[in-house]
Amino acid sequence: MLPFPVDLKPGESPYRQVVYAATKAVVAGDLLPGSPFPSVRVLSQALKINPNTAQKVVSELSRNGILEVLPGVGTVVAEWGPGSERDRSRLLTDDLEPVLVEARRLGMTLREVEDAVSDRWSALFDSVGPRAERKERA
C-alpha cells in the first residue's frame, strides 16, 4: 500500500503520473517532512511499473527537492520551504508549458488562463485539509 493515491491512466506516462501524485501528496500535506517514502522495489511492485521507471520517479522527486535519500535510513519526504521565486518557477516550467500551449490552441487569453488557474487553486487548496488544519493549530 502506498502512502499516496495513484490512479494510473492509459495513454499517459506512468512516470509523470507518479511524480505528480507524490508531489501533490506532499504539497497537500498528506505526506509530511520526514515521512518514509516507498522504496523503488515497493513502488514498482505496488504500481506494477518497471523498476527503472520507479527509480526515475525517485530520482526526479529527489532532484526537485521533494525527497531526500538518507544513507542507512532510506528515502524520506524532504524538509522544504518556499525556496526562491526562481527555484519555484523552475519546478513548474515543464508542467506549465503543455497547459499554456493547449490554452493558446483553444484561443484563451492570458486573463482567462489566470482565472482558470485561480479557480482551480481555490478548489484544491482553499478547503480545510491537512495543511490548513496544521496552520490553524500553529
C-alpha positions in Angstrom: 0.0 0.0 0.0 1.4 3.4 -1.0 1.1 6.4 1.3 -0.5 8.4 -1.5 -3.1 7.6 -4.1 -2.1 6.9 -7.7 -4.6 6.0 -10.4 -2.5 5.2 -13.5 -4.4 6.1 -16.7 -3.6 4.5 -20.0 -2.1 6.8 -22.6 -0.2 8.9 -20.1 3.3 8.4 -18.9 3.3 6.3 -15.7 6.4 8.2 -14.6 4.8 11.6 -14.9 1.6 10.4 -13.2 3.5 9.0 -10.2 5.7 12.1 -9.9 2.6 14.3 -10.0 0.7 12.1 -7.4 3.6 12.1 -5.0 4.3 15.9 -5.4 0.6 16.6 -4.9 0.5 14.5 -1.7 3.5 16.4 -0.3 2.1 19.9 -1.3 -1.3 19.0 0.2 0.3 17.9 3.5 -0.7 14.3 3.1 3.0 13.3 3.2 4.8 15.2 5.9 8.5 16.1 6.0 10.5 13.1 7.4 7.8 10.6 6.4 9.2 7.5 4.8 8.8 7.2 1.0 8.3 3.7 -0.6 11.5 2.1 -1.9 12.0 1.6 -5.6 11.0 -2.0 -5.2 7.8 -1.3 -3.3 6.8 1.5 -5.7 7.5 -0.8 -8.7 5.5 -3.7 -7.2 2.6 -1.7 -5.9 2.1 0.1 -9.2 3.1 -2.7 -11.5 5.6 -0.5 -13.2 9.2 -1.2 -14.4 11.8 -0.8 -11.6 13.7 1.6 -13.9 10.6 3.8 -14.1 10.2 3.7 -10.3 13.9 4.7 -9.9 13.3 7.5 -12.4 10.4 8.7 -10.2 12.5 8.7 -7.0 15.4 10.5 -8.8 13.1 13.2 -10.2 11.5 13.8 -6.8 14.9 14.0 -5.2 16.2 16.3 -7.8 13.2 18.6 -7.3 13.8 18.7 -3.5 10.7 16.7 -2.7 12.5 13.7 -1.4 15.8 13.1 0.4 17.7 9.8 0.2 19.4 9.3 3.6 22.1 6.6 3.9 21.1 3.9 6.3 17.6 5.3 6.7 16.0 5.3 3.2 14.1 7.8 1.2 12.0 10.3 3.1 10.0 13.4 2.3 12.4 16.3 2.5 12.0 19.4 4.6 11.3 22.0 2.1 10.2 25.5 2.2 9.1 28.1 -0.3 12.6 28.5 -1.8 13.5 31.4 -4.1 11.0 32.5 -6.7 13.4 31.3 -9.4 13.5 27.8 -7.8 9.8 27.6 -7.6 9.3 28.8 -11.2 11.8 26.3 -12.4 9.8 23.4 -10.8 6.7 24.5 -12.8 8.3 25.2 -16.2 7.9 21.7 -17.7 4.4 21.2 -16.3 3.1 24.6 -17.4 4.3 24.6 -21.0 1.7 22.0 -22.2 -1.1 23.8 -20.4 -0.1 27.1 -21.9 0.2 25.6 -25.4 -3.2 24.0 -25.0 -4.7 27.3 -23.7 -3.3 29.1 -26.7 -4.7 26.4 -29.1 -8.1 26.9 -27.5 -7.8 30.7 -28.1 -7.7 31.6 -24.5 -6.4 34.9 -23.3 -3.8 35.3 -20.6 -6.5 36.6 -18.3 -8.7 33.6 -19.0 -5.8 31.3 -18.1 -5.1 33.2 -14.9 -8.8 32.9 -14.0 -8.8 29.2 -14.7 -5.7 28.7 -12.6 -7.2 30.8 -9.8 -10.4 28.9 -9.8 -8.6 25.5 -9.7 -6.2 26.8 -6.9 -9.3 27.7 -4.8 -10.9 24.3 -5.5 -7.8 22.4 -4.4 -6.3 24.5 -1.6 -9.0 26.8 0.0 -10.9 24.0 1.6 -9.9 22.6 5.0 -7.4 19.9 4.6 -4.3 18.6 6.4 -2.2 21.6 5.6 -4.9 24.1 6.6 -5.5 22.2 9.9 -1.8 22.3 10.7 -1.8 26.1 10.1 -4.8 26.5 12.4 -3.0 24.6 15.2 0.2 26.6 14.9 
